[in-house]
Amino acid sequence: MTVDFLVLGAGMAGAAAGYFLSERGRVLILEREDTPGYHSTGRSAALYTETYGNETIRALTSASGRFFRAPPQGFAEVPLLKPRGVLMVAPAAEEARFEAAFELGRRFAPGLRRLSRAEALALCPVLREDWLGHAFLEPEAMDMDVHAIHHGFLAGIRARGGRLLTAAAPHAIARAAGLWQVHTAQGSFAAPVLVDAAGAWADEVAAAAGVAPIGIAPMRRTVLIVGAPRGLGVDAWPMVVDIAESFYFKPESGRLLISPADETPLPPQDVQPEEIDIALAVERIATATRLEIRRIERKWAGLRSFAPDRTLVIGPDPWAPGFVWMAGQGGYGIKTAPAAGAALAALACGEALPAELSALGLAPAQLLPDRLRAAQ
């Protein structure tokens, strides 16, 4: 079977890429697992915030916000974003880091505002007064319906005649006669353009295709669900994030989702939480708050995959005709998905970046793998 675009990976990256490519031709997504989004996408505690990540990430996030707030007709039956807010906090000793984060954040989130200690405690009363030195609030930050976003992209691909095949791990990848050919247990498929959206496996896919890896590094992130403190309603709390990214927590269906914001390098795998990271989460939360975590109701871990410069890698490989990267989403893949998908489709087809991305100061050089090849 020959199509216009083959996409390897049906997580959020592959789904977004396929969605925008399907406006330009026939798309087939090949997913190694039985279920799309099994690894990182299905384990994400995503928050739409314009104050997280470097300037390239924040520009992609800002552009994606327009899609999330007003998705195409029929994309989803529920709102993709719901009000949450994010409260960035820091001890007194972290003033320099706090000020730098505040100034950078204001470029894309003009509604950002500093809070007094009393204002911060009013929003999240379990913070320790003796720990809290600085705080700012991003009131426009939103909870994201990851399932609705992911399945909206996949449904859109199918509506345009595209296909998704699961349990279709590539056994062999080769280029011949101007086509990339991928052999799987579900059959053999070919296309002039092959998109590597394999997440933690992106470098392995590239190597299998005879393309030099770019240094994608999978990192484990641990997440816990714990009970809310007795006598306190938590549903209206913002997400609370330490400015040094050593912990975060937010309401989750009447409970609290917490994480030590760990980043442990691991080979690609079906990752599971480790006791040391669970203990670290409890310790860090106890240092900054008065929360007493007596029982962990649920725990999981996922892999977040980073490029060496911690920026998404989007676009054609300069030394492999027709091989296109959609990798290195790190912790930003959900909130940047629409803009990243639109950028991928444009660059894969030799077009200029969409005008809304260029207007935010984005240039192809910030996304293309050339920047990493030059550093190797």
Secondary structure, DSSP 8 states (H G I E B T S, - for coil): -B-SEEEE--SHHHHHHHHHHTTTS-EEEE-SSSSTTTTTGGG---EE-TTSS-HHHHHHHHHHHHHHHS--TTS-SS-SEEE--EEEEE-GGGHHHHHHHHHHHHHH-TT-EE--HHHHHHH-TTB-TTT--EEEEETT-EEE-HHHHHHHHHHHHHHTT-EEESS--EEEEEEETTEEEEEETTEEEEESEEEE--GGGHHHHHHHTT------EEEEEEEEEE---TT---TT--EEEETTSS-EEEEETTEEEEE----EE--SS-----HHHHHHHHHHHHHHB------EEEEEEEEEEE-TTSS-EEEE-TTSTTEEEEE--TT-TTTTHHHHHHHHHHHHTT----HHHHTTT--GGGTSTHHHHHH-
